[in-house]
């Protein structure tokens, strides 16, 4: 129908002008929390949209995945969830983001899960902080056990905050590609905090004295860290990892199957 086509076109223009109207420093925060076990890795991503970014993200879901009625219902959130997880999973299969001793051949992605923010529900004009959680789990074919020098690398998004929980029994020799790095310990983990550097690749060099028992893939450090800002003003949208899990970076696309 002509009316439907016109409404779709107007919606596309509304998102375009909203994008252009956002200030240069419009951003969302993104945090990475990684837990390493002897034969597993869990990577948890937390993204948060606030103010104008929340409106833009909700308008994107309504326009591209919903029925364009300026209201987001549960089925629209579910559709965004399915689309996002599928995109992330396919991208990781194409370009593995966990590397052991310089190779990803022994790393297998086992599942991708997510928890979409309940604040997405409702009117697209309602401004609320949106927090989405994504989680990827990996199996390591070759266990990290054994008293030998090893390295584990993560391909992430530069400038985003990072927590790496290494298993008990590991001794961290050094790190690479992590800015503002700090290392602490608790009863179960060696905790590395910092920020992905401009190389997009964070590496931990370590060795294991002995096996202390498998570490369950559950992130133990969950506090938020400030930092990790990615612009969505159209000037910094070439982030490979951001494009994996943030469909809002493609808001100028008016249709997603």
N, C-alpha and C positions, 0 to 999 in steps of 0.2 A: 504494500500500500504506500501511496505517496506520503501520507501522514507519518507512517512509521519511518520511512526513509529520511524525512525531514527531521523527525525527532532524534534519530541517530546522528544525523549531521550536526544538529544543534548541540547535542550532548558532547560530541567530539570537540566542537569549538569551545564549549564551556570548560572542558578539561584543559584544552590548549591555553586558553586565556588565564585560567587559574594557575597553570604552570608558569606562565610568563609573569604573572603578578607576584609570585613568591619572591621574597627577598633573596639576595645573593647567598646569604648564609643559611638558607633553609636547609635543614638536615634531619637525619634520623640517627639514633645511636644503635650500635651493633656490637654485641659482645660475644666472645668465643670462650667456651669452657670445655676443655678436653681432658678426659681421663684415660690413662694408659694402663692396661693390665699386661700380664705376661703373654697372653694370646688374644687380647681384645683391645679395641680402642672405641671410645664413645666421644663424639663431637657434638656439643650442644651449642646452638646459635640462639641468641636472644636479640630480637630487633624491636625497637620502640619508635613509634611515630607520635608526634605531638603537634598541637596547634594546626597550622596550615597543612602540614604533611599528613595529618590524620584525615583531614577533609579530602585531600587529594587522593589518598589511598582508598578511602571509602567510595569516592566518586568513580574511581577506576573499576572497582568491583561491580558497582551498580551498572556502569555503562558497558563494560566488556564481558562480564560474566553473569550479570543479572538481567532483570527485565526493565531497567531504566525507569523505575517509578520513584526514584529518590529515597528509597527505603531498602535497607539490607535485611533480609530474612535469613533464617537458619540454613535453608537450602543453598542460598547464594554464598554463605560462608563456607559450607561444605564443598561447594564447587571450587572456590578459591583454594581451599585446603588441598583437594585432590590434584588440582592443576599444579600447585606449587611443589608438592611432594614428587609428582611425576617428573617435573622439570629438573628438580635437584637430583633425583636418582639417575636420570638419563645422563645428566652432565657429569656426574661422578664416574659413571661407567665409561664415559668417553675420555675423561681426564682425571685419573685418581689423584686425590688430594692428600693422601697419607703415604709416606715413603719410608721404608725401612732399609737402612744401610745402602742408600742410594738407588733403591729399586722398589717398585710397587707391585712386582710380580707375586709376592707372597701375601698381599693384602686383598681381602675379599669384602666387599660391601654386603652386609647381611640384611639390613632393613633401614628404612627412613620413616620417621614418625614426626608428628607435629601437634601443637596445641595452639589453636587460633584464639585470639583475644575475644572475650565476650563483649567487649566494648564496640566491636564491629557491628553488632546488631542495632537496628534502629535507623533513624533518619540520617541521611548522609550529611546533613548540615549540623548535626550534633557533635560538638568538639569534645573528645575525650582522648586520653592517652591510650594508644593501642600497643599491646605487647604480645608479639607472636613468638612462640618457641618451636624450634626445629631440632631434631635429634637424628644423627646418623650413627650406626653401629657397624663396626668392622671386625672381621676375624683375621688373625695373623696365622697363616699356615705354618710359618717357622716361628716357634716360640722365642721370646726375648730372653729366655733363661740361659744361664751359662756365664762363666767368668771371662768374658771377652769384651773388647771395646765395641760399642755399637752406636748407631745414630738413628734418630727418628725425626722426620721432617713433616711439616704441615704447610700446605699451600693455602694461604688465607688472603684476606683483604688488607692492604696496607693501611696503617693508621687506626686499626680497630683493636680494642683491648683484648687481652689474651690471658687465660689461665690454663696451665698444663699441670695436671696431677700425675706425677710419676709414681710407679709402685714402690712399696717398701722393699728395701733390699737393693735398690738402684743407687749408684753414686754418680752424681752429675759432674762431669769434668768441665764442660763449658757449654755455652749457647751461641747461636749465630742467627742474625736476622730478627732479634727481639730488642726493641728499644726500651729504656727505663726498666731493665730487667732486675728482678729481685727473687731470691730463693729462700724458702723457709721450709720447715718440716712440722708434721704432726704425728700422731701415733700410727697412721696408715699410709701417708703419702709424703712425697717431696713436692712442694708446691712452687711452681715457677710462674711469676706474674710479670706482665709487661705489655708491650704494644707491637703488633706486626710492623716491621720496618718497611722501607720503600722497596725492598726486594720481593715482598709478598711471600717469602719462604722462611719459616721459623724452624730452626734445627736444634735439637738437644743431643749432645754427645755424652754418653754415659757407659757404665759397665755394671754388671750385676754380680754381687759377691756370692749369693746363693739364692735358691728359690725359697721365698717366704710364704708361699701359698698364692693361689690365683687371686687377682683383684677383680671384684665384680665391676662391670661397666656402669657405675653409678657416679655421677659427678658429685664430689663432696664439698667443693668450694662453690658457693652459689651467690655470694654477694656481688652487687653491681660495681662496675668500675667505670669511672668517667673517662672519656676519650673517644676513640672510635667513631668519628663523624664522617659521613659520606654525603656529599652534596647531591641534591636531585634537581638542581637548577638547569640541567641540560648541559653543563660544562664538564661534569665528571662522571659520565655514565658509561665509561669503557672498562669498568671493573669486572673482570671475568667471574670472580666468586660472587659478587653482588648480583650479577645477572642470573646466577644459578637459582637463588632462592627469593629474590625480590621482584615479583612480577610488576610492581609499581614502576620500575625503571623503564618499562615498556609502555607507558601510559599513552603514548601517541599512537599505539595500535588500537584501532577501533573495534577489532573483532578477534576473539580467540576461540578456536574450536574446542 
